[in-house]
């Protein structure tokens, strides 16, 4: 498969000492290893901490005795 004209120009400029615009762009990076979900329970704990409303999902009710 051949290279496109724009790719050839970029490589030529890079060989001549100019910066390649591809290198200036942000590259996708994977989440840090500490943030990868090891199991479902850990993901639930993290999502609980991220909630804005502060509720833990429990419903408090009073029973008349």
PDB file of N, CA, C and O in Angstrom:
ATOM      1  N   UNK A   1       0.843  -1.169   0.000  1.00  0.00           N
ATOM      2  CA  UNK A   1       0.000   0.000   0.000  1.00  0.00           C
ATOM      3  C   UNK A   1       0.894   1.240   0.000  1.00  0.00           C
ATOM      4  O   UNK A   1       1.837   1.345   0.784  1.00  0.00           O
ATOM      5  N   UNK A   2       0.589   2.141  -0.863  1.00  0.00           N
ATOM      6  CA  UNK A   2       1.432   3.336  -0.985  1.00  0.00           C
ATOM      7  C   UNK A   2       1.008   4.416   0.006  1.00  0.00           C
ATOM      8  O   UNK A   2      -0.102   4.397   0.538  1.00  0.00           O
ATOM      9  N   UNK A   3       1.915   5.348   0.238  1.00  0.00           N
ATOM     10  CA  UNK A   3       1.654   6.449   1.158  1.00  0.00           C
ATOM     11  C   UNK A   3       0.945   7.580   0.416  1.00  0.00           C
ATOM     12  O   UNK A   3       1.138   7.773  -0.784  1.00  0.00           O
ATOM     13  N   UNK A   4       0.124   8.320   1.153  1.00  0.00           N
ATOM     14  CA  UNK A   4      -0.572   9.454   0.552  1.00  0.00           C
ATOM     15  C   UNK A   4       0.416  10.600   0.314  1.00  0.00           C
ATOM     16  O   UNK A   4       1.512  10.625   0.874  1.00  0.00           O
ATOM     17  N   UNK A   5       0.007  11.526  -0.513  1.00  0.00           N
ATOM     18  CA  UNK A   5       0.859  12.674  -0.830  1.00  0.00           C
ATOM     19  C   UNK A   5       1.154  13.499   0.411  1.00  0.00           C
ATOM     20  O   UNK A   5       2.285  13.941   0.614  1.00  0.00           O
ATOM     21  N   UNK A   6       0.138  13.707   1.241  1.00  0.00           N
ATOM     22  CA  UNK A   6       0.341  14.515   2.450  1.00  0.00           C
ATOM     23  C   UNK A   6       1.280  13.811   3.425  1.00  0.00           C
ATOM     24  O   UNK A   6       2.081  14.459   4.099  1.00  0.00           O
ATOM     25  N   UNK A   7       1.179  12.477   3.499  1.00  0.00           N
ATOM     26  CA  UNK A   7       2.074  11.725   4.373  1.00  0.00           C
ATOM     27  C   UNK A   7       3.519  11.843   3.870  1.00  0.00           C
ATOM     28  O   UNK A   7       4.447  11.994   4.665  1.00  0.00           O
ATOM     29  N   UNK A   8       3.701  11.772   2.555  1.00  0.00           N
ATOM     30  CA  UNK A   8       5.037  11.914   1.975  1.00  0.00           C
ATOM     31  C   UNK A   8       5.624  13.286   2.278  1.00  0.00           C
ATOM     32  O   UNK A   8       6.807  13.408   2.595  1.00  0.00           O
ATOM     33  N   UNK A   9       4.781  14.327   2.177  1.00  0.00           N
ATOM     34  CA  UNK A   9       5.252  15.687   2.476  1.00  0.00           C
ATOM     35  C   UNK A   9       5.669  15.825   3.926  1.00  0.00           C
ATOM     36  O   UNK A   9       6.702  16.420   4.234  1.00  0.00           O
ATOM     37  N   UNK A  10       4.842  15.261   4.833  1.00  0.00           N
ATOM     38  CA  UNK A  10       5.170  15.335   6.256  1.00  0.00           C
ATOM     39  C   UNK A  10       6.475  14.623   6.569  1.00  0.00           C
ATOM     40  O   UNK A  10       7.294  15.132   7.334  1.00  0.00           O
ATOM     41  N   UNK A  11       6.674  13.451   5.983  1.00  0.00           N
ATOM     42  CA  UNK A  11       7.907  12.707   6.226  1.00  0.00           C
ATOM     43  C   UNK A  11       9.120  13.440   5.662  1.00  0.00           C
ATOM     44  O   UNK A  11      10.194  13.437   6.265  1.00  0.00           O
ATOM     45  N   UNK A  12       8.943  14.065   4.507  1.00  0.00           N
ATOM     46  CA  UNK A  12      10.050  14.821   3.912  1.00  0.00           C
ATOM     47  C   UNK A  12      10.418  16.018   4.786  1.00  0.00           C
ATOM     48  O   UNK A  12      11.599  16.282   5.015  1.00  0.00           O
ATOM     49  N   UNK A  13       9.404  16.746   5.277  1.00  0.00           N
ATOM     50  CA  UNK A  13       9.665  17.873   6.174  1.00  0.00           C
ATOM     51  C   UNK A  13      10.354  17.414   7.455  1.00  0.00           C
ATOM     52  O   UNK A  13      11.228  18.101   7.983  1.00  0.00           O
ATOM     53  N   UNK A  14       9.951  16.249   7.944  1.00  0.00           N
ATOM     54  CA  UNK A  14      10.557  15.719   9.163  1.00  0.00           C
ATOM     55  C   UNK A  14      12.034  15.365   8.922  1.00  0.00           C
ATOM     56  O   UNK A  14      12.883  15.619   9.776  1.00  0.00           O
ATOM     57  N   UNK A  15      12.324  14.794   7.788  1.00  0.00           N
ATOM     58  CA  UNK A  15      13.718  14.474   7.451  1.00  0.00           C
ATOM     59  C   UNK A  15      14.559  15.734   7.319  1.00  0.00           C
ATOM     60  O   UNK A  15      15.748  15.734   7.639  1.00  0.00           O
ATOM     61  N   UNK A  16      13.932  16.811   6.842  1.00  0.00           N
ATOM     62  CA  UNK A  16      14.650  18.083   6.673  1.00  0.00           C
ATOM     63  C   UNK A  16      14.826  18.834   7.989  1.00  0.00           C
ATOM     64  O   UNK A  16      15.517  19.852   8.031  1.00  0.00           O
ATOM     65  N   UNK A  17      14.211  18.347   9.057  1.00  0.00           N
ATOM     66  CA  UNK A  17      14.397  18.970  10.361  1.00  0.00           C
ATOM     67  C   UNK A  17      13.182  19.696  10.897  1.00  0.00           C
ATOM     68  O   UNK A  17      13.226  20.203  12.018  1.00  0.00           O
ATOM     69  N   UNK A  18      12.107  19.766  10.145  1.00  0.00           N
ATOM     70  CA  UNK A  18      10.895  20.436  10.621  1.00  0.00           C
ATOM     71  C   UNK A  18      10.107  19.499  11.539  1.00  0.00           C
ATOM     72  O   UNK A  18      10.326  18.288  11.540  1.00  0.00           O
ATOM     73  N   UNK A  19       9.201  20.068  12.310  1.00  0.00           N
ATOM     74  CA  UNK A  19       8.374  19.254  13.195  1.00  0.00           C
ATOM     75  C   UNK A  19       7.242  18.592  12.425  1.00  0.00           C
ATOM     76  O   UNK A  19       6.652  19.195  11.529  1.00  0.00           O
ATOM     77  N   UNK A  20       6.949  17.367  12.775  1.00  0.00           N
ATOM     78  CA  UNK A  20       5.839  16.648  12.173  1.00  0.00           C
ATOM     79  C   UNK A  20       4.574  16.976  12.972  1.00  0.00           C
ATOM     80  O   UNK A  20       4.549  16.755  14.183  1.00  0.00           O
ATOM     81  N   UNK A  21       3.520  17.500  12.324  1.00  0.00           N
ATOM     82  CA  UNK A  21       2.300  17.865  13.055  1.00  0.00           C
ATOM     83  C   UNK A  21       1.645  16.681  13.768  1.00  0.00           C
ATOM     84  O   UNK A  21       0.934  16.868  14.756  1.00  0.00           O
ATOM     85  N   UNK A  22       1.881  15.471  13.273  1.00  0.00           N
ATOM     86  CA  UNK A  22       1.296  14.304  13.924  1.00  0.00           C
ATOM     87  C   UNK A  22       1.844  14.147  15.346  1.00  0.00           C
ATOM     88  O   UNK A  22       1.133  13.681  16.236  1.00  0.00           O
ATOM     89  N   UNK A  23       3.083  14.525  15.556  1.00  0.00           N
ATOM     90  CA  UNK A  23       3.694  14.375  16.869  1.00  0.00           C
ATOM     91  C   UNK A  23       3.212  15.449  17.843  1.00  0.00           C
ATOM     92  O   UNK A  23       3.304  15.266  19.056  1.00  0.00           O
ATOM     93  N   UNK A  24       2.702  16.561  17.327  1.00  0.00           N
ATOM     94  CA  UNK A  24       2.221  17.630  18.184  1.00  0.00           C
ATOM     95  C   UNK A  24       0.813  17.359  18.714  1.00  0.00           C
ATOM     96  O   UNK A  24       0.396  17.943  19.713  1.00  0.00           O
ATOM     97  N   UNK A  25       0.092  16.474  18.042  1.00  0.00           N
ATOM     98  CA  UNK A  25      -1.276  16.166  18.460  1.00  0.00           C
ATOM     99  C   UNK A  25      -1.253  15.273  19.696  1.00  0.00           C
ATOM    100  O   UNK A  25      -0.315  14.506  19.916  1.00  0.00           O
ATOM    101  N   UNK A  26      -2.315  15.395  20.501  1.00  0.00           N
ATOM    102  CA  UNK A  26      -2.444  14.522  21.668  1.00  0.00           C
ATOM    103  C   UNK A  26      -2.757  13.116  21.204  1.00  0.00           C
ATOM    104  O   UNK A  26      -3.566  12.908  20.300  1.00  0.00           O
ATOM    105  N   UNK A  27      -2.113  12.164  21.828  1.00  0.00           N
ATOM    106  CA  UNK A  27      -2.380  10.782  21.503  1.00  0.00           C
ATOM    107  C   UNK A  27      -3.242  10.164  22.583  1.00  0.00           C
ATOM    108  O   UNK A  27      -3.164  10.549  23.750  1.00  0.00           O
ATOM    109  N   UNK A  28      -4.062   9.207  22.193  1.00  0.00           N
ATOM    110  CA  UNK A  28      -4.930   8.531  23.135  1.00  0.00           C
ATOM    111  C   UNK A  28      -4.082   7.730  24.102  1.00  0.00           C
ATOM    112  O   UNK A  28      -3.173   7.004  23.700  1.00  0.00           O
ATOM    113  N   UNK A  29      -4.394   7.872  25.390  1.00  0.00           N
ATOM    114  CA  UNK A  29      -3.683   7.102  26.403  1.00  0.00           C
ATOM    115  C   UNK A  29      -4.683   6.312  27.216  1.00  0.00           C
ATOM    116  O   UNK A  29      -5.768   6.791  27.545  1.00  0.00           O
ATOM    117  N   UNK A  30      -4.296   5.099  27.529  1.00  0.00           N
ATOM    118  CA  UNK A  30      -5.138   4.229  28.328  1.00  0.00           C
ATOM    119  C   UNK A  30      -5.194   4.759  29.756  1.00  0.00           C
ATOM    120  O   UNK A  30      -4.290   5.466  30.199  1.00  0.00           O
ATOM    121  N   UNK A  31      -6.253   4.415  30.468  1.00  0.00           N
ATOM    122  CA  UNK A  31      -6.349   4.802  31.874  1.00  0.00           C
ATOM    123  C   UNK A  31      -5.151   4.237  32.625  1.00  0.00           C
ATOM    124  O   UNK A  31      -4.638   3.178  32.266  1.00  0.00           O
ATOM    125  N   UNK A  32      -4.706   4.931  33.658  1.00  0.00           N
ATOM    126  CA  UNK A  32      -3.635   4.359  34.477  1.00  0.00           C
ATOM    127  C   UNK A  32      -4.055   3.018  35.063  1.00  0.00           C
ATOM    128  O   UNK A  32      -5.242   2.775  35.281  1.00  0.00           O
ATOM    129  N   UNK A  33      -3.104   2.169  35.311  1.00  0.00           N
ATOM    130  CA  UNK A  33      -3.387   0.814  35.800  1.00  0.00           C
ATOM    131  C   UNK A  33      -4.182   0.838  37.098  1.00  0.00           C
ATOM    132  O   UNK A  33      -4.944  -0.089  37.369  1.00  0.00           O
ATOM    133  N   UNK A  34      -4.017   1.885  37.906  1.00  0.00           N
ATOM    134  CA  UNK A  34      -4.728   1.947  39.181  1.00  0.00           C
ATOM    135  C   UNK A  34      -6.212   2.228  38.991  1.00  0.00           C
ATOM    136  O   UNK A  34      -6.998   1.991  39.907  1.00  0.00           O
ATOM    137  N   UNK A  35      -6.615   2.728  37.824  1.00  0.00           N
ATOM    138  CA  UNK A  35      -8.024   3.049  37.601  1.00  0.00           C
ATOM    139  C   UNK A  35      -8.758   1.971  36.828  1.00  0.00           C
ATOM    140  O   UNK A  35      -9.965   2.087  36.614  1.00  0.00           O
ATOM    141  N   UNK A  36      -8.070   0.936  36.406  1.00  0.00           N
ATOM    142  CA  UNK A  36      -8.730  -0.127  35.657  1.00  0.00           C
ATOM    143  C   UNK A  36      -9.542  -0.971  36.633  1.00  0.00           C
ATOM    144  O   UNK A  36      -9.083  -1.288  37.730  1.00  0.00           O
ATOM    145  N   UNK A  37     -10.748  -1.328  36.220  1.00  0.00           N
ATOM    146  CA  UNK A  37     -11.676  -2.033  37.098  1.00  0.00           C
ATOM    147  C   UNK A  37     -11.210  -3.473  37.322  1.00  0.00           C
ATOM    148  O   UNK A  37     -11.247  -4.272  36.386  1.00  0.00           O
ATOM    149  N   UNK A  38     -10.771  -3.830  38.544  1.00  0.00           N
ATOM    150  CA  UNK A  38     -10.379  -5.205  38.781  1.00  0.00           C
ATOM    151  C   UNK A  38     -11.592  -6.120  38.979  1.00  0.00           C
ATOM    152  O   UNK A  38     -11.554  -7.298  38.624  1.00  0.00           O
ATOM    153  N   UNK A  39     -12.655  -5.572  39.541  1.00  0.00           N
ATOM    154  CA  UNK A  39     -13.874  -6.365  39.705  1.00  0.00           C
ATOM    155  C   UNK A  39     -15.075  -5.428  39.852  1.00  0.00           C
ATOM    156  O   UNK A  39     -14.920  -4.211  39.954  1.00  0.00           O
ATOM    157  N   UNK A  40     -16.244  -6.002  39.860  1.00  0.00           N
ATOM    158  CA  UNK A  40     -17.476  -5.208  39.871  1.00  0.00           C
ATOM    159  C   UNK A  40     -17.654  -4.432  41.182  1.00  0.00           C
ATOM    160  O   UNK A  40     -18.107  -3.287  41.169  1.00  0.00           O
ATOM    161  N   UNK A  41     -17.301  -5.046  42.295  1.00  0.00           N
ATOM    162  CA  UNK A  41     -17.494  -4.393  43.593  1.00  0.00           C
ATOM    163  C   UNK A  41     -16.626  -3.134  43.694  1.00  0.00           C
ATOM    164  O   UNK A  41     -17.072  -2.112  44.218  1.00  0.00           O
ATOM    165  N   UNK A  42     -15.398  -3.207  43.196  1.00  0.00           N
ATOM    166  CA  UNK A  42     -14.522  -2.039  43.237  1.00  0.00           C
ATOM    167  C   UNK A  42     -15.078  -0.923  42.351  1.00  0.00           C
ATOM    168  O   UNK A  42     -14.989   0.252  42.706  1.00  0.00           O
ATOM    169  N   UNK A  43     -15.642  -1.278  41.221  1.00  0.00           N
ATOM    170  CA  UNK A  43     -16.232  -0.269  40.340  1.00  0.00           C
ATOM    171  C   UNK A  43     -17.430   0.392  41.017  1.00  0.00           C
ATOM    172  O   UNK A  43     -17.630   1.598  40.871  1.00  0.00           O
ATOM    173  N   UNK A  44     -18.231  -0.380  41.755  1.00  0.00           N
ATOM    174  CA  UNK A  44     -19.369   0.188  42.464  1.00  0.00           C
ATOM    175  C   UNK A  44     -18.902   1.159  43.547  1.00  0.00           C
ATOM    176  O   UNK A  44     -19.514   2.209  43.737  1.00  0.00           O
ATOM    177  N   UNK A  45     -17.820   0.820  44.262  1.00  0.00           N
ATOM    178  CA  UNK A  45     -17.299   1.722  45.290  1.00  0.00           C
ATOM    179  C   UNK A  45     -16.824   3.024  44.659  1.00  0.00           C
ATOM    180  O   UNK A  45     -17.084   4.103  45.191  1.00  0.00           O
ATOM    181  N   UNK A  46     -16.132   2.931  43.533  1.00  0.00           N
ATOM    182  CA  UNK A  46     -15.637   4.143  42.878  1.00  0.00           C
ATOM    183  C   UNK A  46     -16.784   4.991  42.357  1.00  0.00           C
ATOM    184  O   UNK A  46     -16.760   6.213  42.500  1.00  0.00           O
ATOM    185  N   UNK A  47     -17.780   4.369  41.758  1.00  0.00           N
ATOM    186  CA  UNK A  47     -18.899   5.147  41.228  1.00  0.00           C
ATOM    187  C   UNK A  47     -19.705   5.768  42.367  1.00  0.00           C
ATOM    188  O   UNK A  47     -20.280   6.843  42.197  1.00  0.00           O
ATOM    189  N   UNK A  48     -19.755   5.111  43.520  1.00  0.00           N
ATOM    190  CA  UNK A  48     -20.435   5.689  44.683  1.00  0.00           C
ATOM    191  C   UNK A  48     -19.732   6.970  45.119  1.00  0.00           C
ATOM    192  O   UNK A  48     -20.388   7.950  45.473  1.00  0.00           O
ATOM    193  N   UNK A  49     -18.409   6.967  45.094  1.00  0.00           N
ATOM    194  CA  UNK A  49     -17.653   8.145  45.499  1.00  0.00           C
ATOM    195  C   UNK A  49     -17.808   9.288  44.498  1.00  0.00           C
ATOM    196  O   UNK A  49     -17.668  10.455  44.864  1.00  0.00           O
ATOM    197  N   UNK A  50     -18.094   8.964  43.253  1.00  0.00           N
ATOM    198  CA  UNK A  50     -18.205   9.986  42.213  1.00  0.00           C
ATOM    199  C   UNK A  50     -19.575  10.647  42.155  1.00  0.00           C
ATOM    200  O   UNK A  50     -19.744  11.661  41.477  1.00  0.00           O
ATOM    201  N   UNK A  51     -20.549  10.089  42.855  1.00  0.00           N
ATOM    202  CA  UNK A  51     -21.904  10.635  42.773  1.00  0.00           C
ATOM    203  C   UNK A  51     -21.956  12.047  43.325  1.00  0.00           C
ATOM    204  O   UNK A  51     -21.349  12.354  44.351  1.00  0.00           O
ATOM    205  N   UNK A  52     -22.684  12.891  42.632  1.00  0.00           N
ATOM    206  CA  UNK A  52     -22.789  14.297  43.036  1.00  0.00           C
ATOM    207  C   UNK A  52     -23.789  14.502  44.165  1.00  0.00           C
ATOM    208  O   UNK A  52     -23.606  15.379  45.009  1.00  0.00           O
ATOM    209  N   UNK A  53     -24.858  13.686  44.182  1.00  0.00           N
ATOM    210  CA  UNK A  53     -25.919  13.928  45.163  1.00  0.00           C
ATOM    211  C   UNK A  53     -25.583  13.356  46.548  1.00  0.00           C
ATOM    212  O   UNK A  53     -26.249  13.706  47.523  1.00  0.00           O
ATOM    213  N   UNK A  54     -24.588  12.505  46.659  1.00  0.00           N
ATOM    214  CA  UNK A  54     -24.163  11.990  47.947  1.00  0.00           C
ATOM    215  C   UNK A  54     -25.013  10.853  48.475  1.00  0.00           C
ATOM    216  O   UNK A  54     -24.744  10.349  49.565  1.00  0.00           O
ATOM    217  N   UNK A  55     -26.022  10.434  47.745  1.00  0.00           N
ATOM    218  CA  UNK A  55     -26.850   9.334  48.238  1.00  0.00           C
ATOM    219  C   UNK A  55     -26.163   8.006  47.939  1.00  0.00           C
ATOM    220  O   UNK A  55     -25.463   7.856  46.937  1.00  0.00           O
ATOM    221  N   UNK A  56     -26.382   7.059  48.828  1.00  0.00           N
ATOM    222  CA  UNK A  56     -25.784   5.744  48.606  1.00  0.00           C
ATOM    223  C   UNK A  56     -26.809   4.756  48.068  1.00  0.00           C
ATOM    224  O   UNK A  56     -26.511   3.570  47.924  1.00  0.00           O
ATOM    225  N   UNK A  57     -28.004   5.230  47.772  1.00  0.00           N
ATOM    226  CA  UNK A  57     -29.034   4.382  47.216  1.00  0.00           C
ATOM    227  C   UNK A  57     -29.950   3.784  48.267  1.00  0.00           C
ATOM    228  O   UNK A  57     -30.979   3.203  47.921  1.00  0.00           O
ATOM    229  N   UNK A  58     -29.603   3.911  49.551  1.00  0.00           N
ATOM    230  CA  UNK A  58     -30.432   3.357  50.605  1.00  0.00           C
ATOM    231  C   UNK A  58     -31.615   4.291  50.866  1.00  0.00           C
ATOM    232  O   UNK A  58     -31.487   5.512  50.778  1.00  0.00           O
ATOM    233  N   UNK A  59     -32.749   3.707  51.183  1.00  0.00           N
ATOM    234  CA  UNK A  59     -33.951   4.487  51.470  1.00  0.00           C
ATOM    235  C   UNK A  59     -34.309   4.300  52.933  1.00  0.00           C
ATOM    236  O   UNK A  59     -34.523   3.174  53.382  1.00  0.00           O
ATOM    237  N   UNK A  60     -34.374   5.383  53.671  1.00  0.00           N
ATOM    238  CA  UNK A  60     -34.672   5.332  55.094  1.00  0.00           C
ATOM    239  C   UNK A  60     -36.169   5.522  55.295  1.00  0.00           C
ATOM    240  O   UNK A  60     -36.750   6.505  54.834  1.00  0.00           O
ATOM    241  N   UNK A  61     -36.775   4.585  55.977  1.00  0.00           N
ATOM    242  CA  UNK A  61     -38.204   4.708  56.277  1.00  0.00           C
ATOM    243  C   UNK A  61     -38.440   4.468  57.771  1.00  0.00           C
ATOM    244  O   UNK A  61     -37.760   3.654  58.397  1.00  0.00           O
ATOM    245  N   UNK A  62     -39.382   5.166  58.311  1.00  0.00           N
ATOM    246  CA  UNK A  62     -39.760   5.005  59.706  1.00  0.00           C
ATOM    247  C   UNK A  62     -40.966   4.083  59.786  1.00  0.00           C
ATOM    248  O   UNK A  62     -41.923   4.228  59.026  1.00  0.00           O
ATOM    249  N   UNK A  63     -40.912   3.144  60.704  1.00  0.00           N
ATOM    250  CA  UNK A  63     -42.056   2.267  60.901  1.00  0.00           C
ATOM    251  C   UNK A  63     -42.789   2.671  62.171  1.00  0.00           C
ATOM    252  O   UNK A  63     -42.177   2.904  63.213  1.00  0.00           O
ATOM    253  N   UNK A  64     -44.060   2.747  62.068  1.00  0.00           N
ATOM    254  CA  UNK A  64     -44.867   3.036  63.270  1.00  0.00           C
ATOM    255  C   UNK A  64     -44.988   1.747  64.076  1.00  0.00           C
ATOM    256  O   UNK A  64     -45.338   0.700  63.530  1.00  0.00           O
ATOM    257  N   UNK A  65     -44.704   1.819  65.349  1.00  0.00           N
ATOM    258  CA  UNK A  65     -44.787   0.601  66.161  1.00  0.00           C
ATOM    259  C   UNK A  65     -45.956   0.626  67.104  1.00  0.00           C
ATOM    260  O   UNK A  65     -46.163  -0.327  67.856  1.00  0.00           O
TER     261      UNK A  65
END
